[in-house]
Amino acid sequence: MNSLVLVYTTFSNVKEAKAVSEELLNKKLIICVNIFPKVNSLYLWKGEINSSCEVIAIMKSRSDQVDKIVEKVEAMHSYDQPAIVIIPIEKVNKSFANWVNSVIDVSSIGV
């Protein structure tokens, strides 16, 4: 059985976050996404401290889908340097793991 992961990324707006997330859901690369709008982000860019309002997306999936998820997010993302962070899930309840594995079936993915 594949291990489960969280995929953390940010977007410039809710519309973009939803569009990318819906594409990943339609391709069965992720099982679920939580979108947090209006987060204040501070970051270094070209030697300067910048501040912007961003949208956080936390997606749930399996480790065997990570490369496809990253490729799709990078292709659709508006940022030059999107942060796509993969966080392994150490432990999860059995019913959730069963749901993820029943929906994300490698043989049924048409990417």
N, CA, C and O atoms as a MOPAC input file, in Angstrom:
PM7 MOZYME 1SCF
protein

 N      0.84000 1    -1.18600 1     0.00000 1
 C      0.00000 1     0.00000 1     0.00000 1
 C      0.88300 1     1.24700 1     0.00000 1
 O      1.91300 1     1.28200 1     0.67400 1
 N      0.48700 1     2.24900 1    -0.74200 1
 C      1.23500 1     3.49900 1    -0.81700 1
 C      0.98100 1     4.35800 1     0.41500 1
 O     -0.10100 1     4.32800 1     1.00100 1
 N      1.99800 1     5.12000 1     0.79400 1
 C      1.83800 1     6.01900 1     1.91800 1
 C      1.04000 1     7.24600 1     1.48800 1
 O      1.00700 1     7.61000 1     0.31300 1
 N      0.40800 1     7.86100 1     2.45900 1
 C     -0.40400 1     9.04300 1     2.18800 1
 C      0.43000 1    10.29200 1     2.43400 1
 O      1.35300 1    10.29300 1     3.24800 1
 N      0.08400 1    11.36300 1     1.70800 1
 C      0.80900 1    12.62700 1     1.80400 1
 C     -0.16200 1    13.79900 1     1.81500 1
 O     -1.30500 1    13.69800 1     1.37000 1
 N      0.33400 1    14.90800 1     2.33800 1
 C     -0.32300 1    16.20300 1     2.18700 1
 C      0.53000 1    16.99900 1     1.20600 1
 O      1.75800 1    16.97400 1     1.27900 1
 N     -0.11500 1    17.69200 1     0.30300 1
 C      0.57200 1    18.56800 1    -0.64300 1
 C      0.15700 1    19.99100 1    -0.28600 1
 O     -1.01300 1    20.35500 1    -0.40000 1
 N      1.12500 1    20.78600 1     0.14400 1
 C      0.88400 1    22.16500 1     0.56000 1
 C      1.37600 1    23.09300 1    -0.54200 1
 O      2.51000 1    22.96800 1    -1.00400 1
 N      0.53200 1    24.01600 1    -0.96000 1
 C      0.95500 1    25.03000 1    -1.91700 1
 C      0.12000 1    26.28800 1    -1.72300 1
 O     -0.91600 1    26.26300 1    -1.05900 1
 N      0.58000 1    27.38100 1    -2.30800 1
 C     -0.16400 1    28.63500 1    -2.24900 1
 C     -0.47600 1    29.10700 1    -3.66200 1
 O      0.20600 1    28.75200 1    -4.62300 1
 N     -1.51300 1    29.90700 1    -3.76100 1
 C     -1.94200 1    30.49100 1    -5.03700 1
 C     -2.20500 1    31.97900 1    -4.84600 1
 O     -2.32700 1    32.46400 1    -3.72100 1
 N     -2.28900 1    32.68600 1    -5.95000 1
 C     -2.52200 1    34.12300 1    -5.88100 1
 C     -3.98500 1    34.47700 1    -5.60000 1
 O     -4.27900 1    35.56900 1    -5.11300 1
 N     -4.90400 1    33.55000 1    -5.90900 1
 C     -6.31900 1    33.82600 1    -5.67700 1
 C     -7.11700 1    32.52000 1    -5.60000 1
 O     -6.62500 1    31.46000 1    -5.98800 1
 N     -8.34500 1    32.60800 1    -5.09800 1
 C     -9.20200 1    31.43800 1    -4.91500 1
 C     -9.56700 1    30.80800 1    -6.25300 1
 O     -9.63100 1    29.58300 1    -6.35900 1
 N     -9.80600 1    31.62000 1    -7.27000 1
 C    -10.17800 1    31.08800 1    -8.58100 1
 C     -9.10200 1    30.13700 1    -9.11400 1
 O     -9.41600 1    29.05400 1    -9.60800 1
 N     -7.83700 1    30.54600 1    -9.01100 1
 C     -6.73400 1    29.70100 1    -9.46900 1
 C     -6.62200 1    28.44200 1    -8.60600 1
 O     -6.43100 1    27.34500 1    -9.13100 1
 N     -6.74000 1    28.59600 1    -7.29200 1
 C     -6.66000 1    27.44000 1    -6.39100 1
 C     -7.73800 1    26.41600 1    -6.72000 1
 O     -7.47400 1    25.21300 1    -6.74200 1
 N     -8.94600 1    26.89400 1    -6.97300 1
 C    -10.04600 1    25.98200 1    -7.30400 1
 C     -9.84100 1    25.32600 1    -8.66600 1
 O    -10.09600 1    24.13100 1    -8.82000 1
 N     -9.38700 1    26.08600 1    -9.64600 1
 C     -9.18000 1    25.52900 1   -10.98900 1
 C     -8.14400 1    24.41000 1   -10.97100 1
 O     -8.36300 1    23.34600 1   -11.54900 1
 N     -7.02500 1    24.64900 1   -10.31200 1
 C     -5.96600 1    23.63200 1   -10.22400 1
 C     -6.47100 1    22.43400 1    -9.41900 1
 O     -6.26700 1    21.28700 1    -9.81800 1
 N     -7.11900 1    22.69400 1    -8.30300 1
 C     -7.62000 1    21.61900 1    -7.44900 1
 C     -8.66500 1    20.77100 1    -8.17000 1
 O     -8.64800 1    19.54500 1    -8.05800 1
 N     -9.56200 1    21.40000 1    -8.89800 1
 C    -10.58200 1    20.64700 1    -9.63200 1
 C     -9.96000 1    19.77600 1   -10.71600 1
 O    -10.41900 1    18.65900 1   -10.95400 1
 N     -8.92700 1    20.27600 1   -11.37000 1
 C     -8.22300 1    19.47700 1   -12.37300 1
 C     -7.59300 1    18.24200 1   -11.71800 1
 O     -7.69300 1    17.13800 1   -12.25400 1
 N     -6.95000 1    18.42300 1   -10.57200 1
 C     -6.33100 1    17.30300 1    -9.86500 1
 C     -7.37300 1    16.30900 1    -9.36100 1
 O     -7.14400 1    15.10000 1    -9.38900 1
 N     -8.50900 1    16.81000 1    -8.90400 1
 C     -9.59800 1    15.93100 1    -8.46900 1
 C    -10.16900 1    15.15800 1    -9.65900 1
 O    -10.40500 1    13.95400 1    -9.55900 1
 N    -10.39100 1    15.83600 1   -10.77200 1
 C    -10.92300 1    15.17100 1   -11.96900 1
 C     -9.99700 1    14.07200 1   -12.46600 1
 O    -10.45900 1    13.04900 1   -12.97300 1
 N     -8.69700 1    14.27700 1   -12.32500 1
 C     -7.70400 1    13.27800 1   -12.75300 1
 C     -7.47700 1    12.20400 1   -11.68800 1
 O     -6.70000 1    11.27200 1   -11.89500 1
 N     -8.16100 1    12.33800 1   -10.54600 1
 C     -8.01200 1    11.42700 1    -9.40600 1
 C     -6.57300 1    11.35500 1    -8.90700 1
 O     -6.09400 1    10.29900 1    -8.49500 1
 N     -5.89700 1    12.50000 1    -8.95400 1
 C     -4.54600 1    12.59400 1    -8.40500 1
 C     -4.58100 1    12.95600 1    -6.92800 1
 O     -3.66400 1    12.62800 1    -6.17500 1
 N     -5.64900 1    13.63700 1    -6.52200 1
 C     -5.86900 1    13.95800 1    -5.10600 1
 C     -7.27500 1    13.50300 1    -4.74000 1
 O     -8.13000 1    13.31700 1    -5.60600 1
 N     -7.49500 1    13.32900 1    -3.45900 1
 C     -8.79300 1    12.87200 1    -2.96200 1
 C     -9.61200 1    14.02600 1    -2.38000 1
 O    -10.84300 1    13.98500 1    -2.36400 1
 N     -8.90500 1    15.05600 1    -1.90200 1
 C     -9.55900 1    16.14800 1    -1.18400 1
 C     -8.61000 1    17.33700 1    -1.13700 1
 O     -7.39200 1    17.17300 1    -1.20600 1
 N     -9.17400 1    18.53500 1    -1.02100 1
 C     -8.35100 1    19.73300 1    -0.85300 1
 C     -9.05100 1    20.68500 1     0.10800 1
 O    -10.27100 1    20.84200 1     0.06200 1
 N     -8.27900 1    21.31100 1     0.96700 1
 C     -8.78400 1    22.37500 1     1.83000 1
 C     -8.16800 1    23.66400 1     1.33800 1
 O     -6.94900 1    23.77500 1     1.21100 1
 N     -9.02700 1    24.65100 1     1.05900 1
 C     -8.56900 1    25.94000 1     0.53100 1
 C     -8.82100 1    27.01700 1     1.58800 1
 O     -9.94700 1    27.22000 1     2.04300 1
 N     -7.73800 1    27.69800 1     1.96400 1
 C     -7.80300 1    28.75400 1     2.96700 1
 C     -7.55900 1    30.09600 1     2.28100 1
 O     -6.42000 1    30.39300 1     1.91900 1
 N     -8.58400 1    30.90400 1     2.09500 1
 C     -8.40100 1    32.18000 1     1.40600 1
 C     -7.84000 1    33.26600 1     2.31800 1
 O     -7.91800 1    33.18300 1     3.54400 1
 N     -7.28000 1    34.27000 1     1.68900 1
 C     -6.84100 1    35.49200 1     2.36500 1
 C     -5.84800 1    35.26700 1     3.49800 1
 O     -6.11600 1    35.60600 1     4.65100 1
 N     -4.71400 1    34.69900 1     3.16200 1
 C     -3.63500 1    34.51800 1     4.12000 1
 C     -2.55600 1    35.54700 1     3.80300 1
 O     -2.15500 1    35.69200 1     2.64800 1
 N     -2.08800 1    36.25800 1     4.81700 1
 C     -1.03600 1    37.24100 1     4.60200 1
 C      0.31400 1    36.53000 1     4.59000 1
 O      0.69300 1    35.88600 1     5.56900 1
 N      1.02800 1    36.64800 1     3.48900 1
 C      2.33100 1    36.00100 1     3.35100 1
 C      3.43900 1    37.03900 1     3.27300 1
 O      3.31800 1    38.03600 1     2.56000 1
 N      4.51500 1    36.80300 1     4.00800 1
 C      5.73400 1    37.60200 1     3.92400 1
 C      6.81000 1    36.69000 1     3.35900 1
 O      6.93500 1    35.54200 1     3.78600 1
 N      7.58700 1    37.18500 1     2.40400 1
 C      8.59800 1    36.33800 1     1.77700 1
 C      9.70100 1    37.19500 1     1.17000 1
 O      9.51400 1    38.37300 1     0.86400 1
 N     10.85500 1    36.55900 1     1.00700 1
 C     11.97500 1    37.22400 1     0.34900 1
 C     11.90500 1    36.94600 1    -1.14600 1
 O     11.76700 1    35.79600 1    -1.56400 1
 N     12.00000 1    37.99400 1    -1.94700 1
 C     12.00100 1    37.86400 1    -3.40100 1
 C     12.93000 1    38.92300 1    -3.96600 1
 O     12.72000 1    40.12000 1    -3.77000 1
 N     13.95700 1    38.47000 1    -4.67000 1
 C     14.94900 1    39.35600 1    -5.27800 1
 C     15.56500 1    40.30700 1    -4.24600 1
 O     15.75700 1    41.49500 1    -4.50300 1
 N     15.87200 1    39.74000 1    -3.06000 1
 C     16.55200 1    40.49200 1    -2.01500 1
 C     15.68100 1    41.43700 1    -1.21700 1
 O     16.19000 1    42.16800 1    -0.36800 1
 N     14.40700 1    41.44300 1    -1.45800 1
 C     13.48100 1    42.34700 1    -0.76800 1
 C     12.43900 1    41.54800 1     0.00800 1
 O     12.05300 1    40.45300 1    -0.40000 1
 N     11.99100 1    42.10300 1     1.12300 1
 C     10.86600 1    41.51500 1     1.83900 1
 C      9.58800 1    41.98100 1     1.16000 1
 O      9.35100 1    43.17800 1     1.00200 1
 N      8.76900 1    41.01400 1     0.76200 1
 C      7.49100 1    41.30300 1     0.11800 1
 C      6.35500 1    40.79300 1     0.98400 1
 O      6.53500 1    39.90800 1     1.82100 1
 N      5.19100 1    41.36400 1     0.76900 1
 C      3.98100 1    40.94500 1     1.46500 1
 C      2.85700 1    40.86300 1     0.45200 1
 O      2.69200 1    41.75600 1    -0.37900 1
 N      2.08100 1    39.78300 1     0.52300 1
 C      0.93300 1    39.67000 1    -0.36400 1
 C     -0.13400 1    38.80700 1     0.28900 1
 O      0.13100 1    38.05400 1     1.22700 1
 N     -1.32900 1    38.93600 1    -0.22500 1
 C     -2.43700 1    38.11600 1     0.21900 1
 C     -2.46800 1    36.88300 1    -0.68400 1
 O     -2.55500 1    37.00900 1    -1.90600 1
 N     -2.39700 1    35.70700 1    -0.09200 1
 C     -2.38300 1    34.46900 1    -0.86300 1
 C     -3.48700 1    33.53200 1    -0.39100 1
 O     -4.19500 1    33.79900 1     0.58000 1
 N     -3.60300 1    32.43400 1    -1.11100 1
 C     -4.55800 1    31.38200 1    -0.80100 1
 C     -3.75500 1    30.10400 1    -0.56900 1
 O     -2.92500 1    29.73700 1    -1.40100 1
 N     -3.99200 1    29.42700 1     0.54800 1
 C     -3.31000 1    28.16700 1     0.83800 1
 C     -4.20400 1    27.00900 1     0.41900 1
 O     -5.41000 1    27.01500 1     0.66600 1
 N     -3.59500 1    26.01600 1    -0.21800 1
 C     -4.29900 1    24.77400 1    -0.53600 1
 C     -3.53000 1    23.61900 1     0.08500 1
 O     -2.32000 1    23.48900 1    -0.10000 1
 N     -4.24500 1    22.78900 1     0.81900 1
 C     -3.66400 1    21.57500 1     1.38000 1
 C     -4.43200 1    20.40400 1     0.77800 1
 O     -5.62600 1    20.22700 1     1.02200 1
 N     -3.72000 1    19.61300 1    -0.01100 1
 C     -4.32600 1    18.50500 1    -0.74800 1
 C     -3.92300 1    17.17900 1    -0.11400 1
 O     -2.82500 1    17.04400 1     0.42400 1
 N     -4.81700 1    16.21300 1    -0.18300 1
 C     -4.53900 1    14.88200 1     0.34500 1
 C     -4.43000 1    13.90100 1    -0.81000 1
 O     -5.25500 1    13.90500 1    -1.72300 1
 N     -3.39900 1    13.05800 1    -0.75900 1
 C     -3.17900 1    12.10700 1    -1.84600 1
 C     -2.30000 1    10.96100 1    -1.37200 1
 O     -2.12600 1    10.73200 1    -0.17500 1
 N     -1.74500 1    10.24100 1    -2.36100 1
 C     -0.82200 1     9.14300 1    -2.10400 1
 C      0.54700 1     9.49700 1    -2.65600 1
 O      0.67300 1    10.27200 1    -3.60400 1
 N      1.56200 1     8.91900 1    -2.05000 1
 C      2.93600 1     9.22300 1    -2.44400 1
 C      3.23400 1     8.85600 1    -3.89500 1
 O      4.07400 1     9.49700 1    -4.52700 1
 N      2.56500 1     7.84200 1    -4.43300 1
 C      2.82700 1     7.44700 1    -5.81800 1
 C      2.26100 1     8.43300 1    -6.83800 1
 O      2.51100 1     8.28900 1    -8.03500 1
 N      1.50800 1     9.42600 1    -6.38500 1
 C      0.92200 1    10.42200 1    -7.27900 1
 C      1.66600 1    11.75700 1    -7.24900 1
 O      1.34800 1    12.65900 1    -8.02300 1
 N      2.65100 1    11.88700 1    -6.36300 1
 C      3.32600 1    13.16700 1    -6.12400 1
 C      3.92900 1    13.75700 1    -7.39500 1
 O      3.72000 1    14.93900 1    -7.66900 1
 N      4.66300 1    12.98200 1    -8.17100 1
 C      5.30600 1    13.52100 1    -9.37600 1
 C      4.26900 1    14.08200 1   -10.35200 1
 O      4.49200 1    15.13600 1   -10.94800 1
 N      3.15200 1    13.39500 1   -10.52000 1
 C      2.09000 1    13.86700 1   -11.42200 1
 C      1.42700 1    15.13300 1   -10.87600 1
 O      1.09800 1    16.04600 1   -11.63300 1
 N      1.23700 1    15.17700 1    -9.56500 1
 C      0.64100 1    16.35800 1    -8.93800 1
 C      1.54300 1    17.56700 1    -9.13400 1
 O      1.08400 1    18.62700 1    -9.55800 1
 N      2.82400 1    17.40900 1    -8.82600 1
 C      3.78200 1    18.52000 1    -8.96300 1
 C      3.82700 1    18.99700 1   -10.40800 1
 O      3.80700 1    20.20200 1   -10.66100 1
 N      3.88600 1    18.08100 1   -11.34700 1
 C      3.93200 1    18.44500 1   -12.76900 1
 C      2.69800 1    19.24800 1   -13.17800 1
 O      2.81600 1    20.25800 1   -13.87100 1
 N      1.52400 1    18.80600 1   -12.75500 1
 C      0.26800 1    19.48000 1   -13.11700 1
 C      0.17100 1    20.85500 1   -12.44600 1
 O     -0.22600 1    21.83000 1   -13.08400 1
 N      0.53200 1    20.93300 1   -11.16600 1
 C      0.46800 1    22.21700 1   -10.46000 1
 C      1.42800 1    23.21400 1   -11.10700 1
 O      1.05100 1    24.35800 1   -11.36200 1
 N      2.66800 1    22.79000 1   -11.37400 1
 C      3.63800 1    23.69100 1   -12.01100 1
 C      3.15100 1    24.16100 1   -13.38100 1
 O      3.35100 1    25.32100 1   -13.74100 1
 N      2.52500 1    23.28700 1   -14.13400 1
 C      2.04500 1    23.64800 1   -15.47800 1
 C      0.90200 1    24.65700 1   -15.43400 1
 O      0.78100 1    25.49800 1   -16.32500 1
 N      0.07000 1    24.57800 1   -14.40800 1
 C     -1.11800 1    25.43700 1   -14.32600 1
 C     -0.91500 1    26.67500 1   -13.46800 1
 O     -1.74300 1    27.58500 1   -13.51000 1
 N      0.15300 1    26.73900 1   -12.69600 1
 C      0.34300 1    27.78500 1   -11.68900 1
 C      0.76600 1    29.10500 1   -12.32200 1
 O      1.48700 1    29.12400 1   -13.31900 1
 N      0.31100 1    30.20400 1   -11.73600 1
 C      0.66000 1    31.53100 1   -12.24800 1
 C      2.00900 1    32.03900 1   -11.71900 1
 O      2.57800 1    32.97000 1   -12.29000 1
 N      2.52500 1    31.44500 1   -10.64300 1
 C      3.79500 1    31.89900 1   -10.08600 1
 C      4.97200 1    31.34800 1   -10.87900 1
 O      4.91600 1    30.24100 1   -11.41600 1
 N      6.05400 1    32.15000 1   -10.94500 1
 C      7.30400 1    31.67000 1   -11.53700 1
 C      7.92600 1    30.57000 1   -10.68000 1
 O      8.49600 1    29.61400 1   -11.20500 1
 N      7.81400 1    30.71000 1    -9.36700 1
 C      8.42000 1    29.78200 1    -8.40800 1
 C      7.37800 1    29.30500 1    -7.39600 1
 O      7.44400 1    29.69100 1    -6.22900 1
 N      6.41500 1    28.47200 1    -7.81500 1
 C      5.43700 1    28.01700 1    -6.81400 1
 C      6.10000 1    27.09500 1    -5.79800 1
 O      6.94800 1    26.27400 1    -6.15000 1
 N      5.71300 1    27.23400 1    -4.55500 1
 C      6.17300 1    26.31800 1    -3.51300 1
 C      5.18800 1    25.15900 1    -3.45600 1
 O      4.00400 1    25.35000 1    -3.17900 1
 N      5.68400 1    23.96800 1    -3.71600 1
 C      4.86500 1    22.76100 1    -3.63800 1
 C      5.58000 1    21.84400 1    -2.65300 1
 O      6.61700 1    21.26000 1    -2.96900 1
 N      5.01700 1    21.72900 1    -1.46800 1
 C      5.67600 1    21.02300 1    -0.37900 1
 C      4.92400 1    19.71900 1    -0.11100 1
 O      3.71100 1    19.71800 1     0.10100 1
 N      5.66400 1    18.61400 1    -0.12600 1
 C      5.07200 1    17.30600 1     0.12300 1
 C      5.36400 1    16.91700 1     1.57200 1
 O      6.52000 1    16.87500 1     1.99400 1
 N      4.30600 1    16.63400 1     2.32200 1
 C      4.42800 1    16.29900 1     3.72900 1
 C      3.92500 1    14.86200 1     3.92200 1
 O      2.73300 1    14.59900 1     3.76300 1
 N      4.81900 1    13.94000 1     4.26100 1
 C      4.38300 1    12.56400 1     4.50200 1
 C      3.45700 1    12.49200 1     5.71300 1
 O      3.67700 1    13.17700 1     6.71100 1
 N      2.44000 1    11.67400 1     5.62100 1
 C      1.53200 1    11.45200 1     6.74800 1
 C      2.02900 1    10.21900 1     7.49200 1
 O      2.07700 1     9.12100 1     6.93700 1
 N      2.38900 1    10.41000 1     8.72300 1
 C      2.94200 1     9.30800 1     9.52100 1
 C      1.87500 1     8.28900 1     9.89200 1
 O      2.12000 1     7.08400 1     9.84200 1
 N      0.69400 1     8.76900 1    10.26300 1
 C     -0.35800 1     7.87000 1    10.70900 1
 C     -1.70500 1     8.48500 1    10.37200 1
 O     -1.87600 1     9.70200 1    10.43300 1
 N     -2.65600 1     7.63800 1    10.01800 1
 C     -3.99500 1     8.10200 1     9.66400 1
 C     -4.99200 1     7.00300 1    10.03300 1
 O     -4.63800 1     5.82500 1    10.08100 1
 N     -6.22900 1     7.39500 1    10.29200 1
 C     -7.22400 1     6.38100 1    10.61800 1
 C     -7.49500 1     5.47900 1     9.40400 1
 O     -7.42400 1     5.91900 1     8.25600 1
 N     -7.80300 1     4.23000 1     9.68500 1
 C     -7.93000 1     3.20900 1     8.65000 1
 C     -9.02800 1     3.52800 1     7.63500 1
 O     -8.84400 1     3.30100 1     6.43900 1
 N    -10.15300 1     4.04600 1     8.09100 1
 C    -11.25100 1     4.32200 1     7.15500 1
 C    -10.86500 1     5.41400 1     6.15600 1
 O    -11.24500 1     5.34000 1     4.98800 1
 N    -10.11600 1     6.42300 1     6.60200 1
 C     -9.66300 1     7.45500 1     5.67300 1
 C     -8.67300 1     6.86900 1     4.66800 1
 O     -8.77800 1     7.13500 1     3.47100 1
 N     -7.72300 1     6.08400 1     5.13900 1
 C     -6.74800 1     5.45400 1     4.23900 1
 C     -7.45100 1     4.56400 1     3.21900 1
 O     -7.08600 1     4.56200 1     2.04400 1
 N     -8.44400 1     3.81900 1     3.65200 1
 C     -9.19300 1     2.96200 1     2.72900 1
 C     -9.91300 1     3.78400 1     1.67200 1
 O     -9.95500 1     3.39700 1     0.50400 1
 N    -10.48300 1     4.92300 1     2.07700 1
 C    -11.17900 1     5.79200 1     1.12900 1
 C    -10.20100 1     6.32300 1     0.08500 1
 O    -10.47800 1     6.27400 1    -1.11300 1
 N     -9.05700 1     6.82900 1     0.54200 1
 C     -8.04800 1     7.35100 1    -0.38300 1
 C     -7.63900 1     6.27100 1    -1.38000 1
 O     -7.62300 1     6.50500 1    -2.58900 1
 N     -7.31500 1     5.10600 1    -0.87300 1
 C     -6.83400 1     4.03400 1    -1.74500 1
 C     -7.92000 1     3.47000 1    -2.65300 1
 O     -7.60400 1     2.91800 1    -3.70700 1
 N     -9.18600 1     3.59300 1    -2.27500 1
 C    -10.25700 1     3.10500 1    -3.14800 1
 C    -10.55200 1     4.06600 1    -4.28500 1
 O    -11.01200 1     3.64700 1    -5.34700 1
 N    -10.29400 1     5.34500 1    -4.07600 1
 C    -10.58900 1     6.35100 1    -5.09700 1
 C     -9.39000 1     6.59000 1    -6.00800 1
 O     -9.53600 1     6.66100 1    -7.22800 1
 N     -8.21500 1     6.71500 1    -5.41800 1
 C     -7.01100 1     6.95900 1    -6.20300 1
 C     -6.41600 1     5.60900 1    -6.58700 1
 O     -5.58600 1     5.04200 1    -5.87700 1
 N     -6.86100 1     5.12500 1    -7.71400 1
 C     -6.39200 1     3.83700 1    -8.22500 1
 C     -5.58100 1     4.10400 1    -9.46200 1
 O     -6.10400 1     4.64200 1   -10.43800 1
 N     -4.32900 1     3.74600 1    -9.45000 1
 C     -3.41300 1     4.05600 1   -10.54000 1
 C     -3.94400 1     3.56700 1   -11.88200 1
 O     -3.74500 1     4.22700 1   -12.90100 1
 N     -4.60300 1     2.44100 1   -11.89400 1
 C     -5.08000 1     1.88800 1   -13.17300 1
 C     -6.22100 1     2.69600 1   -13.77400 1
 O     -6.49200 1     2.57700 1   -14.96900 1
 N     -6.89600 1     3.51600 1   -12.97000 1
 C     -8.03300 1     4.27900 1   -13.49100 1
 C     -7.69300 1     5.72100 1   -13.83400 1
 O     -8.56500 1     6.47600 1   -14.26400 1
 N     -6.44400 1     6.11300 1   -13.64900 1
 C     -6.05000 1     7.50700 1   -13.87400 1
 C     -5.74500 1     7.74800 1   -15.33800 1
 O     -4.94600 1     7.03500 1   -15.94600 1
 N     -6.38300 1     8.74900 1   -15.89200 1
 C     -6.13200 1     9.12800 1   -17.27000 1
 C     -5.48900 1    10.48800 1   -17.34600 1
 O     -6.14000 1    11.46600 1   -17.71400 1
 N     -4.21400 1    10.56200 1   -17.00200 1
 C     -3.52900 1    11.86800 1   -16.96000 1
 C     -3.05500 1    12.25500 1   -18.32200 1
 O     -2.45700 1    13.31800 1   -18.48900 1

